Amino acid sequence: MHSKLLPLAVLAAGAIAQNSTMNLTAALTSAPTLSNLTSYVSLLPSLLASLSSASNITILAPSDDAFATFMSSPAAAAIATNDTDAIQALLSYHVLNGTYPASAIMDMPAFVPTLLNNSAYANVTGGQVVEAVTQGMAVEIYSGLLANSTVTQADVPFTGGIIHIINTVLTLPQNISSTAVAAGLTAAAGALTKANLATALDEMADVTVFVPSNDAFNAIGSATANLSVMELASVLQYHVVNGTVAYSSTLMNGTMVPTLGGANLTITLDGSNVFVNSAKVITPNVLVANGVVHVIDNVLNPAATTATPVPSASTQTPAFAGASSVSENPLTSGIPAPTSTIGAGPTMGTGMQSSSMSAGGAAATSAVPGGAVRMGGMGTAGLVVGVVVWGVVGML
């Protein structure tokens, strides 16, 4: 995913290494704004030893102010109780697998693997990722729940690579069920629960899920109300690509992608807009513990695989012919109100294992923000189509 950064990263890494004489401990202690990070890393001697001996890494180092904000949030419970597994997972997520100077981070999003590969917190081949992108004059890092962190001091060298100081602690991506609730996608969360798919989906590896917004489910409310559990499961499986994590920068116009249910989805690019069959992607690249979620404005129909978009239309025709809308969708019944919000601030749960969420922001009461944001460069690289589609009976 980050091949476009690699040539610059390699060249810059060589130049930085020639001028780097401080080891990691010296580099951290010499930075006056990193005393908290130094303290937390020292709690994990094995991690400190591993990072100190590593080469070609980039550390996203939260400043003392970032940790102060983090420690005042419910997300800091693991640190307060010295939960070393959770602390190690969080710190590992702040280490990029490769040397990425600020000059190598472009205005097209790159999805860069980290050292977080503990299966209790992440189930993404090659390590959980962060999204790195230059916006204006700033280098921005997006993590779980679209939490944003800005690089405030770039390219601090040490013998193993470089350090970027950031202004917030990254948020560990959560499982799909928790993320759906946090994003206010209560109809999708309710549909997964009703179809008995939530646990199975959360436990899969390397998935891409196109999640309809609440408005999308409401638009076909009469149809979903009459679906049996098996029929609803079939619809939901048509929204899941298993075996490939398809970030926005890997999508290419005209690609046909096999889904968990077996039928294909068709990707259409039109300017900055991205469509899946006739559904428009309204919020891309929501990182989850086992892949990525893209929020769409229409429910996909496995019986209407040839549905195509009308890019000039402000809204797309629902793929369920004859369905009527509802103002309150029964699928949302019993789904808890979110205690976190997309893009609000630090959240640290237990990734793959947890369905409870907490963060510093106000609770989300509606779907994640609309608009095809951070879609730059879509179509410049092809979506890997060698997808392994697991059998419905065997997996679910």
SULMO-V641655 format. One record per backbone hydrogen bond with DSSP energy under -0.5 kcal/mol. NH is the residue of the N-H (numbers start at 1). CO is the residue of the C=O. If there is no record, write none. Layout:
nh=NH co=CO
nh=NH co=CO
This chain:
nh=5 co=2
nh=6 co=2
nh=7 co=3
nh=9 co=5
nh=10 co=6
nh=11 co=7
nh=12 co=8
nh=13 co=9
nh=14 co=10
nh=15 co=11
nh=16 co=12
nh=17 co=13
nh=18 co=14
nh=19 co=15
nh=19 co=16
nh=20 co=17
nh=21 co=19
nh=27 co=23
nh=28 co=24
nh=29 co=25
nh=30 co=26
nh=31 co=27
nh=31 co=28
nh=32 co=30
nh=34 co=31
nh=38 co=34
nh=39 co=35
nh=40 co=36
nh=41 co=37
nh=42 co=38
nh=43 co=39
nh=43 co=40
nh=44 co=41
nh=48 co=44
nh=49 co=45
nh=50 co=46
nh=51 co=47
nh=52 co=48
nh=53 co=49
nh=54 co=50
nh=54 co=51
nh=56 co=160
nh=57 co=160
nh=58 co=96
nh=59 co=162
nh=60 co=58
nh=60 co=94
nh=61 co=59
nh=61 co=164
nh=62 co=60
nh=63 co=166
nh=64 co=33
nh=67 co=63
nh=68 co=64
nh=69 co=65
nh=70 co=66
nh=71 co=67
nh=72 co=68
nh=72 co=69
nh=73 co=70
nh=76 co=73
nh=77 co=74
nh=78 co=75
nh=80 co=76
nh=81 co=77
nh=82 co=79
nh=83 co=78
nh=84 co=82
nh=87 co=83
nh=88 co=84
nh=89 co=85
nh=90 co=86
nh=91 co=87
nh=92 co=88
nh=93 co=89
nh=94 co=91
nh=95 co=92
nh=96 co=58
nh=96 co=94
nh=97 co=113
nh=98 co=96
nh=100 co=98
nh=101 co=99
nh=104 co=101
nh=105 co=102
nh=106 co=104
nh=109 co=107
nh=110 co=132
nh=112 co=110
nh=112 co=130
nh=114 co=128
nh=115 co=92
nh=115 co=95
nh=117 co=115
nh=121 co=118
nh=122 co=118
nh=123 co=289
nh=127 co=124
nh=128 co=116
nh=130 co=112
nh=131 co=142
nh=132 co=110
nh=132 co=130
nh=133 co=140
nh=134 co=106
nh=135 co=133
nh=135 co=138
nh=138 co=135
nh=140 co=133
nh=140 co=138
nh=141 co=149
nh=142 co=131
nh=143 co=147
nh=144 co=171
nh=145 co=287
nh=146 co=143
nh=147 co=144
nh=149 co=141
nh=151 co=139
nh=152 co=150
nh=152 co=165
nh=153 co=165
nh=156 co=163
nh=157 co=155
nh=158 co=161
nh=159 co=22
nh=161 co=158
nh=162 co=57
nh=163 co=156
nh=164 co=59
nh=165 co=153
nh=166 co=61
nh=167 co=150
nh=172 co=170
nh=172 co=347
nh=175 co=351
nh=179 co=175
nh=180 co=176
nh=181 co=177
nh=182 co=178
nh=183 co=179
nh=184 co=181
nh=185 co=180
nh=186 co=184
nh=189 co=185
nh=190 co=186
nh=191 co=187
nh=192 co=188
nh=193 co=189
nh=194 co=190
nh=195 co=191
nh=196 co=193
nh=197 co=192
nh=198 co=192
nh=201 co=197
nh=202 co=198
nh=203 co=199
nh=204 co=200
nh=204 co=201
nh=206 co=123
nh=207 co=290
nh=208 co=241
nh=209 co=292
nh=210 co=239
nh=211 co=209
nh=211 co=294
nh=212 co=210
nh=213 co=296
nh=217 co=213
nh=218 co=214
nh=219 co=215
nh=220 co=216
nh=220 co=217
nh=221 co=218
nh=222 co=324
nh=223 co=220
nh=224 co=220
nh=225 co=221
nh=226 co=222
nh=226 co=223
nh=227 co=224
nh=232 co=228
nh=233 co=229
nh=234 co=230
nh=235 co=231
nh=236 co=232
nh=237 co=233
nh=238 co=234
nh=238 co=235
nh=239 co=236
nh=240 co=237
nh=241 co=208
nh=242 co=240
nh=243 co=205
nh=243 co=206
nh=244 co=206
nh=246 co=244
nh=247 co=245
nh=250 co=247
nh=251 co=248
nh=254 co=267
nh=255 co=252
nh=257 co=255
nh=257 co=265
nh=259 co=263
nh=260 co=237
nh=260 co=240
nh=261 co=237
nh=262 co=259
nh=265 co=257
nh=267 co=255
nh=268 co=275
nh=270 co=273
nh=273 co=270
nh=275 co=268
nh=276 co=279
nh=277 co=266
nh=277 co=275
nh=279 co=276
nh=281 co=274
nh=282 co=280
nh=282 co=295
nh=283 co=295
nh=286 co=293
nh=287 co=285
nh=288 co=291
nh=289 co=174
nh=291 co=288
nh=292 co=207
nh=293 co=286
nh=294 co=209
nh=295 co=283
nh=296 co=211
nh=297 co=280
nh=302 co=300
nh=304 co=301
nh=307 co=304
nh=309 co=277
nh=311 co=309
nh=313 co=310
nh=319 co=299
nh=321 co=319
nh=323 co=320
nh=326 co=218
nh=330 co=328
nh=332 co=329
nh=333 co=330
nh=335 co=332
nh=338 co=364
nh=342 co=182
nh=343 co=145
nh=344 co=341
nh=352 co=120
nh=353 co=120
nh=353 co=350
nh=359 co=339
nh=360 co=346
nh=364 co=340
nh=373 co=371
nh=375 co=372
nh=378 co=375
nh=379 co=251
nh=380 co=377
nh=387 co=385
nh=389 co=387
nh=390 co=388
nh=395 co=391
nh=396 co=392
